[in-house]
């Protein structure tokens, strides 16, 4: 176990980030080269090895947090890596990208600072790679069954790796030119260095997973034909329909969806494009939205040397502590948080770039016909109704809409060919949230075809069935879907299904 008095001896000390001035000059990871193993071991020793570890309730993967904290506190990185990988295929992703709801559920968080679980997780994952504790795990024998996975985001990759390792032949179909989905082109390198992703993809290739890029299933290959080619199909296309802002002036040039902006920027960083098609350099940038995507845009615009960056959040500014309506161990309460990008903006402009409780009324053109300004207003708490007398104007030469996603696309050839119907939330409907089994789905075929039997071979996972969510939920769903698919193919239940069907 850890030091029983560790939480009394050691204050919380997160892994330090690189200096702001250094970070703003490149797209390297915020914590690149900053993992200090003695500090990580000390922080892991703060774990109390609780009789009821509520951190488990905060983690969709059911990570064995007290166990790998104990090993990390003693510097046993191999044992820690084994326990970490027992429940998580890609801890180097979650250690960098997850907002760490497990920390909000930590027992220490009742009246003190929680354990730095996220930092410990990343350190263990990185040490596992450095020390050779994450070798490929090819199957001992093949099952003779084949599975097609459509989409190569975290859910699709997790499902593919689980099924490959147990002996099925898995082909992953990705419509883009590189594997990774949102991890590849939606997440900036300063949060996830793509070498982390490439290393994991190479591991999966060595295990036997087949990747086919540049294949848009439904257009380049008929989805029904693909279903006949494989014993099962997993739909892992994510929730890519971006929410719109229907206000006057939306049609003006210079107003773009946030994900389009991030994709262009990421392609430049990875060498796929010589320069971004959407560039914030020397422009007044306004980001509309308060979530992680908006923060990613903020950090990217600062690195592109925007003239100014303002972020609009329609929600009121939260307090510094948990509200009474979100008591412990409610995971990830809404409190005032400062991301690394907000720190960078403060360093540059001297103030928080966020305007809380603010809504957009309309856009207006500038001298060149592009967007030049937007009219905003403060809103009432709860109703979000405009507050009279608070309308004002902000300069805006580039506007990025980071308003979230409404679900997967429903009018694509893929959805039509597999008869993927929407549920009440706009996601692809599933008959069983735990197994992610799309029992209703099935391709159109000639008279007499047993569509029901075909439908039983289609599974839906990740954001496509759950809706916009966290990377940790995507991996958890991918693992659960792999377990359901394996059980369907073989009748066996020897793959873990780590999640409970909650939303």
Beta strands, then each sheet from edge to edge (+ up, - down):
strand 1: 146-150
strand 2: 169-174
strand 3: 210-213
strand 4: 232-235
strand 5: 241-242
strand 6: 255-257
strand 7: 284-288
strand 8: 308-313
strand 9: 354-356
strand 10: 358-365
strand 11: 371-378
strand 12: 392-395
strand 13: 398-401
strand 14: 405-407
strand 15: 458-460
sheet 1: 3+ 2+ 1+ 4+ 15+
sheet 2: 5+ 14-
sheet 3: 6+ 13+ 7+ 8+ 9+
sheet 4: 10+ 11- 12+
end
